[in-house]
Amino acid sequence: MQASDHTTEHSPFIRDRFTWTAYLLLGYFAYLQGLQGPIMPLLREELQLSYASGSMHLSAAASGMVCIGVFGDKIVQRLGVHMALWGGALGMTLGALGLMFGTQLALTMASTTIMGISGSLLLVAQQTALAHHHGQRSAIAFTEGNIAASLCVMLAPLAIGALLEAGLSWRMAGVLPLSLIHI
């Protein structure tokens, strides 16, 4: 990531590799956040959970988000933007896998808490990185990133519906983004 202290509002906005990566990470965050609501009736049915137990998952995710809302800037400063960004993405992935494949209430609840913490950390780091990278032109990056997030969050319920229509498990919706990664 390059510092863009010399960027002015009249400089051209450049969508380099880092910018596209930041947009994709924000889209990934939004997609995984968007899965949580639509899968809840399916998870409740499979795990024989009450409505209250199912709704506690969303509260657990929100509690993780609040923690990062309070301490996120300090965590990003301590870890560094790069580590917070990729650590948040890894945490979101692990949390999503735990939610998708968990067979116990304690595991799925812990997984949504991890998703809330990690996803919010990713979000704080992503916004910080884009602001630093694009300087005075960061409003463009924030807008474009939010457009990517909006598109990706809409894909989550569509993916679940398509998987169910195809006779596949809804649980695969959590691993679909991982299939797009080429190492």
C-alpha positions in Angstrom: 0.0 0.0 0.0 1.4 3.4 -1.0 0.8 6.5 1.0 -1.0 9.1 -1.1 -0.2 12.3 0.9 0.4 14.1 -2.4 -3.1 13.3 -3.8 -5.1 16.3 -4.5 -8.8 16.6 -5.4 -7.7 17.3 -9.0 -5.5 14.2 -9.3 -6.9 11.3 -11.3 -8.5 8.6 -9.2 -6.5 5.4 -9.8 -8.1 2.0 -9.1 -4.9 0.0 -8.5 -4.6 -3.6 -7.3 -4.9 -2.6 -3.7 -8.1 -0.6 -4.3 -9.7 -3.5 -6.1 -8.6 -5.9 -3.2 -10.1 -3.5 -0.7 -13.4 -3.4 -2.6 -13.4 -7.2 -2.8 -12.7 -7.6 0.9 -15.6 -5.2 1.7 -17.8 -7.2 -0.6 -16.8 -10.4 1.1 -17.6 -8.8 4.5 -21.1 -7.7 3.2 -21.8 -11.1 1.6 -21.1 -13.0 4.8 -23.1 -10.5 6.9 -25.9 -10.9 4.4 -26.0 -14.7 5.0 -26.8 -14.5 8.7 -30.4 -13.5 8.5 -31.6 -15.7 5.6 -30.0 -18.9 7.0 -31.5 -18.4 10.5 -34.8 -20.3 9.8 -32.8 -23.1 8.2 -30.3 -23.3 11.1 -33.1 -23.1 13.6 -34.8 -26.1 11.9 -31.7 -28.2 11.6 -30.5 -27.6 15.2 -34.0 -27.6 16.7 -33.6 -24.0 18.1 -36.3 -21.7 19.3 -36.9 -18.3 17.8 -35.1 -16.8 20.8 -32.0 -19.0 20.4 -31.9 -18.2 16.7 -32.1 -14.5 17.3 -29.3 -14.7 19.8 -27.0 -15.3 16.9 -27.6 -11.9 15.5 -27.2 -10.3 18.9 -23.9 -12.2 19.3 -22.7 -10.8 16.0 -23.8 -7.3 17.1 -22.0 -7.6 20.4 -18.8 -8.3 18.5 -19.4 -5.3 16.3 -19.8 -3.1 19.4 -16.5 -4.3 20.8 -14.7 -3.2 17.6 -16.7 0.0 17.6 -15.2 0.8 21.0 -11.7 -0.6 20.5 -11.2 -1.0 16.8 -9.0 2.0 16.2 -6.6 0.9 19.0 -6.5 -2.6 17.6 -5.7 -1.4 14.1 -3.0 0.9 15.4 -1.5 -2.0 17.4 -1.7 -4.6 14.7 -1.2 -2.4 11.7 -3.6 -1.9 8.9 -2.4 -4.8 6.8 -2.5 -7.3 9.7 -6.0 -6.0 10.8 -7.3 -6.2 7.3 -6.2 -9.7 6.5 -6.7 -10.9 10.1 -10.3 -9.7 9.9 -10.8 -11.5 6.6 -9.4 -14.7 8.1 -11.6 -14.4 11.2 -14.7 -13.8 9.1 -13.9 -16.9 7.1 -13.4 -19.0 10.2 -16.5 -17.7 11.8 -18.5 -18.3 8.6 -17.3 -21.9 8.4 -18.2 -22.4 12.1 -21.7 -21.0 11.4 -22.2 -22.9 8.2 -21.0 -26.3 9.5 -21.6 -26.0 13.3 -24.0 -28.6 14.8 -24.2 -27.2 18.3 -25.7 -23.9 19.5 -22.5 -22.9 21.4 -20.4 -23.3 18.2 -22.8 -21.3 16.0 -23.1 -18.6 18.6 -19.4 -18.3 19.0 -19.0 -18.3 15.2 -21.3 -15.3 14.8 -19.5 -13.5 17.6 -16.2 -14.1 15.8 -17.8 -12.9 12.5 -19.0 -9.7 14.3 -15.5 -9.0 15.8 -13.5 -10.0 12.7 -15.8 -8.4 10.1 -15.9 -5.1 12.0 -12.1 -5.2 12.3 -11.8 -5.8 8.6 -14.2 -2.9 8.0 -12.3 -0.5 10.2 -9.0 -1.5 8.6 -10.4 -1.3 5.1 -11.7 2.2 5.6 -8.5 3.3 7.2 -6.4 1.8 4.4 -8.5 3.4 1.6 -8.4 6.8 3.3 -4.6 6.6 3.6 -4.1 5.2 0.1 -6.3 7.7 -1.7 -6.0 10.7 0.5 -8.3 13.5 -0.6 -9.9 11.3 -3.2 -10.9 8.7 -0.6 -14.6 9.6 -0.9 -14.6 8.1 -4.4 -13.1 4.9 -3.0 -15.6 4.8 -0.1 -18.5 5.2 -2.5 -17.3 2.6 -4.9 -16.5 0.2 -2.1 -20.0 0.7 -0.7 -21.5 -0.1 -4.1 -19.5 -3.3 -4.2 -20.8 -4.1 -0.7 -24.4 -3.4 -1.7 -24.1 -5.8 -4.7 -22.5 -8.5 -2.6 -25.0 -8.4 0.3 -27.8 -8.9 -2.3 -26.0 -12.0 -3.5 -26.2 -13.8 -0.2 -29.9 -14.6 -0.1 -29.8 -15.3 -3.9 -27.1 -17.8 -3.4 -29.0 -19.6 -0.6 -32.1 -19.7 -2.8 -30.2 -21.0 -5.8 -28.5 -23.7 -3.7 -31.8 -24.9 -2.3 -33.5 -24.8 -5.7 -30.6 -26.9 -7.1 -31.2 -29.5 -4.3 -27.9 -28.6 -2.6 -27.2 -27.6 1.0 -27.7 -24.0 2.1 -24.4 -24.5 4.0 -22.5 -24.2 0.8 -23.4 -20.5 0.6 -20.7 -19.8 3.1 -18.0 -21.4 1.1 -19.0 -20.0 -2.4 -16.7 -16.9 -2.1 -13.8 -19.1 -1.2 -14.2 -21.0 -4.5 -13.5 -17.7 -6.3 -10.0 -17.4 -4.8 -7.2 -18.6 -7.0 -4.0 -19.2 -5.1 
